[in-house]
Amino acid sequence: MADRIPLADTQCTPRRGHEHRLGEARLRELLPQLADWSLIDNGHAISKTFRFPDYYRTIAFVNALAYIANTQDHHPDLSVHYDRCVVQFSTHDVGGLSENDFICAAKADALIR
């Protein structure tokens, strides 16, 4: 739909309970909206590796992402290295993926645009 609000412009809302876990059809709809994100952990999480030229820029990204995660009250798992950061989102309170994961992934992508 042309009138759809971009994921990065949407805000997270609290999600608790399995009824908020996304089904396969919704995952197939949302995943193409994210560049280079992959389903992992049998479809219970999404992941992307962000690459940077040096440690300073990697940490700047991590700090900016931490700020966004706090404002959205939705926090990723991070693996931080000298020149990259692996970001994983899932919603533990729903036992898999919720729309919040895709919203925050889009916000992470927006940081490097």
C-alpha positions as a printed NumPy array, in Angstrom:
array([[  0.   ,   0.   ,   0.   ],
       [  1.317,   3.418,  -0.939],
       [ -0.104,   5.083,   2.182],
       [  1.735,   2.773,   4.59 ],
       [  3.816,   4.529,   7.274],
       [  7.505,   3.543,   6.981],
       [  8.636,   1.247,   9.788],
       [ 11.333,   3.715,  10.881],
       [  8.64 ,   6.373,  11.478],
       [  6.561,   4.092,  13.715],
       [  6.833,   3.785,  17.501],
       [  7.042,   0.57 ,  19.502],
       [  4.17 ,  -0.414,  21.746],
       [  4.36 ,  -2.919,  24.611],
       [  3.829,  -6.495,  23.424],
       [  3.306,  -9.365,  25.842],
       [  1.907, -12.802,  25.163],
       [  2.094, -15.247,  22.29 ],
       [ -0.822, -13.594,  20.503],
       [  1.574, -10.781,  19.502],
       [  4.088, -13.175,  17.912],
       [  4.122, -12.636,  14.152],
       [  3.032, -15.427,  11.874],
       [  4.888, -16.558,   8.781],
       [  2.726, -14.492,   6.391],
       [  3.381, -11.256,   8.31 ],
       [  7.111, -12.051,   8.514],
       [  7.193, -12.464,   4.716],
       [  5.492,  -9.079,   4.404],
       [  7.789,  -7.191,   6.8  ],
       [ 11.212,  -8.709,   6.1  ],
       [ 11.521,  -7.295,   2.545],
       [ 11.083,  -3.807,   4.027],
       [ 14.477,  -4.22 ,   5.74 ],
       [ 17.698,  -4.267,   3.726],
       [ 20.053,  -7.171,   4.51 ],
       [ 18.275,  -8.403,   7.648],
       [ 17.936, -12.171,   8.03 ],
       [ 15.667, -14.471,   9.968],
       [ 17.698, -16.536,  12.432],
       [ 17.066, -18.907,  15.318],
       [ 14.358, -20.788,  13.395],
       [ 12.533, -17.54 ,  12.648],
       [ 12.504, -16.332,  16.249],
       [ 14.874, -13.388,  15.651],
       [ 16.224, -11.08 ,  12.96 ],
       [ 19.887, -10.175,  12.573],
       [ 22.131,  -7.855,  10.58 ],
       [ 25.838,  -7.072,  10.61 ],
       [ 26.675,  -3.373,  10.343],
       [ 30.24 ,  -2.721,   9.115],
       [ 32.365,   0.346,   9.83 ],
       [ 35.871,   1.532,   8.915],
       [ 37.072,   1.735,  12.528],
       [ 36.264,   1.207,  16.179],
       [ 35.256,   4.821,  16.799],
       [ 32.458,   4.669,  14.207],
       [ 31.355,   1.248,  15.454],
       [ 30.972,   2.573,  18.99 ],
       [ 29.229,   5.74 ,  17.762],
       [ 26.663,   3.487,  16.054],
       [ 26.285,   1.339,  19.195],
       [ 25.708,   4.423,  21.352],
       [ 23.138,   5.863,  18.937],
       [ 21.362,   2.507,  18.74 ],
       [ 21.356,   2.243,  22.536],
       [ 19.666,   5.645,  22.728],
       [ 16.98 ,   4.57 ,  20.236],
       [ 16.474,   1.263,  22.045],
       [ 15.886,   3.1  ,  25.31 ],
       [ 13.418,   5.547,  23.756],
       [ 11.492,   2.612,  22.256],
       [ 11.888,   0.404,  25.352],
       [ 12.934,  -2.412,  23.028],
       [ 16.513,  -3.601,  23.324],
       [ 18.615,  -5.661,  20.884],
       [ 21.312,  -8.197,  21.553],
       [ 24.605,  -6.759,  20.304],
       [ 27.934,  -8.299,  19.431],
       [ 30.457,  -5.468,  19.125],
       [ 33.781,  -5.813,  17.299],
       [ 36.438,  -3.41 ,  16.035],
       [ 34.858,  -2.827,  12.622],
       [ 31.335,  -4.223,  12.939],
       [ 28.334,  -4.691,  15.16 ],
       [ 25.978,  -7.644,  14.872],
       [ 22.458,  -6.618,  15.902],
       [ 19.73 ,  -9.108,  16.805],
       [ 16.142,  -8.305,  17.637],
       [ 13.481, -10.558,  19.099],
       [ 10.677, -10.028,  21.574],
       [ 11.203, -12.356,  24.506],
       [  7.777, -11.507,  25.961],
       [  6.04 , -12.97 ,  22.885],
       [  8.396, -15.895,  22.354],
       [  9.568, -14.787,  18.912],
       [  9.242, -11.79 ,  16.635],
       [  6.84 ,  -8.883,  17.043],
       [  6.34 ,  -5.746,  14.992],
       [  8.572,  -3.935,  17.502],
       [ 11.562,  -5.907,  16.196],
       [ 10.972,  -4.675,  12.667],
       [ 10.371,  -1.105,  13.814],
       [ 13.667,  -1.019,  15.72 ],
       [ 15.542,  -2.73 ,  12.872],
       [ 14.316,  -0.01 ,  10.514],
       [ 15.415,   2.653,  13.   ],
       [ 18.876,   1.021,  13.157],
       [ 19.082,   1.13 ,   9.363],
       [ 18.097,   4.8  ,   9.415],
       [ 21.132,   5.571,  11.591],
       [ 23.533,   4.747,   8.769],
       [ 21.649,   6.448,   5.949]])
